[in-house]
C-alpha cells in the first residue's frame, strides 16, 4: 500500500522530469540540437552514451548468465567489453563527432 510519502516522492520525481524537459526545450533551436545535443558532448557524456547504445537489456541479462554459469571467468568477457567501449569512446569520440550526417 502506498503512503502519502510515496505519492510525494513520485510527484516530485515527475515534476523534476517535466522541469528538466521544459528547460531543455528552450535550448533546442534545430534538429541537430535535439538529436545530437548540438555536437557539444565531451568525453564525459559521449562514452556513457556509446555504452548505452551497445549495452542493453539483453546483454545485461546475458552477462549475468555468464557470471552465474562460469563464475569469475564468465565475467571477464563483460569486463573487457566495458573497457573496450570506454577505450573506443575516448579514442574515437572526436572523429565521430566530426561526421555531419545530420
C-alpha positions as CSV (number, residue, x, y, z in Angstrom):
1,X,0.0,0.0,0.0
2,X,1.4,3.4,-1.0
3,X,1.6,6.0,1.7
4,X,1.5,9.8,1.4
5,X,5.3,10.0,1.4
6,X,5.4,7.6,-1.6
7,X,3.0,9.8,-3.6
8,X,5.0,12.9,-2.7
9,X,8.2,11.2,-3.9
10,X,6.6,10.1,-7.2
11,X,5.1,13.5,-7.8
12,X,8.4,15.3,-7.0
13,X,10.2,12.9,-9.4
14,X,7.8,13.6,-12.3
15,X,7.8,17.3,-11.5
16,X,11.6,17.4,-11.8
17,X,11.5,15.5,-15.1
18,X,8.9,17.9,-16.5
19,X,11.0,20.8,-15.3
20,X,14.2,19.5,-16.9
21,X,12.3,18.8,-20.2
22,X,10.9,22.4,-20.2
23,X,14.2,24.0,-19.5
24,X,15.9,21.8,-22.2
25,X,13.2,22.6,-24.7
26,X,14.2,26.3,-24.5
27,X,17.8,25.4,-25.6
28,X,16.8,23.4,-28.7
29,X,16.9,25.5,-31.9
30,X,17.2,23.0,-34.6
31,X,17.2,19.2,-35.4
32,X,20.9,18.8,-34.5
33,X,20.4,20.3,-31.1
34,X,17.7,17.7,-30.4
35,X,19.3,14.6,-31.9
36,X,23.0,15.0,-31.2
37,X,23.0,17.7,-28.4
38,X,24.3,20.3,-30.8
39,X,27.5,18.4,-31.1
40,X,28.6,19.7,-27.7
41,X,29.1,16.4,-25.9
42,X,32.5,15.9,-24.4
43,X,34.2,12.6,-23.5
44,X,32.4,12.5,-20.1
45,X,29.0,12.2,-21.8
46,X,30.0,10.6,-25.1
47,X,31.4,7.5,-23.6
48,X,28.4,6.6,-21.4
49,X,26.1,7.4,-24.4
50,X,28.1,5.0,-26.6
51,X,28.0,2.3,-23.8
52,X,24.2,2.8,-23.6
53,X,23.9,2.1,-27.3
54,X,26.0,-1.0,-27.1
55,X,24.8,-2.4,-23.8
56,X,21.1,-3.1,-23.4
57,X,18.8,-5.4,-21.5
58,X,19.8,-8.5,-23.4
59,X,23.5,-8.0,-22.9
60,X,23.0,-7.3,-19.2
61,X,21.0,-10.5,-18.7
62,X,23.4,-12.4,-20.8
63,X,26.3,-11.1,-18.7
64,X,24.6,-12.1,-15.5
65,X,24.0,-15.5,-17.0
66,X,27.7,-15.9,-17.9
67,X,28.7,-14.9,-14.4
68,X,26.2,-17.4,-12.9
69,X,27.4,-20.3,-15.2
70,X,31.1,-19.7,-15.2
71,X,31.8,-17.6,-12.2
72,X,34.6,-15.0,-12.4
73,X,35.7,-16.5,-15.7
74,X,32.4,-15.6,-17.3
75,X,32.6,-12.0,-16.1
76,X,36.0,-11.4,-17.8
77,X,34.1,-11.0,-21.1
78,X,31.8,-8.4,-19.6
79,X,34.7,-6.6,-18.1
80,X,36.7,-6.5,-21.4
81,X,33.6,-5.3,-23.3
82,X,33.3,-2.4,-20.9
83,X,36.9,-1.5,-21.2
84,X,36.7,-1.7,-25.0
85,X,33.7,0.6,-25.1
86,X,35.5,3.1,-22.9
87,X,38.7,2.9,-24.9
88,X,36.8,3.3,-28.2
89,X,34.8,6.2,-26.8
90,X,37.9,8.1,-25.7
91,X,39.8,7.3,-28.9
92,X,37.1,8.0,-31.5
93,X,34.7,10.4,-30.0
94,X,36.3,13.4,-31.6
95,X,36.3,11.7,-35.1
96,X,32.8,10.5,-34.7
97,X,31.7,14.0,-33.7
98,X,33.1,15.4,-36.9
99,X,30.7,13.3,-39.0
100,X,28.0,15.7,-40.3
101,X,25.4,13.1,-41.3
102,X,22.6,15.2,-39.6
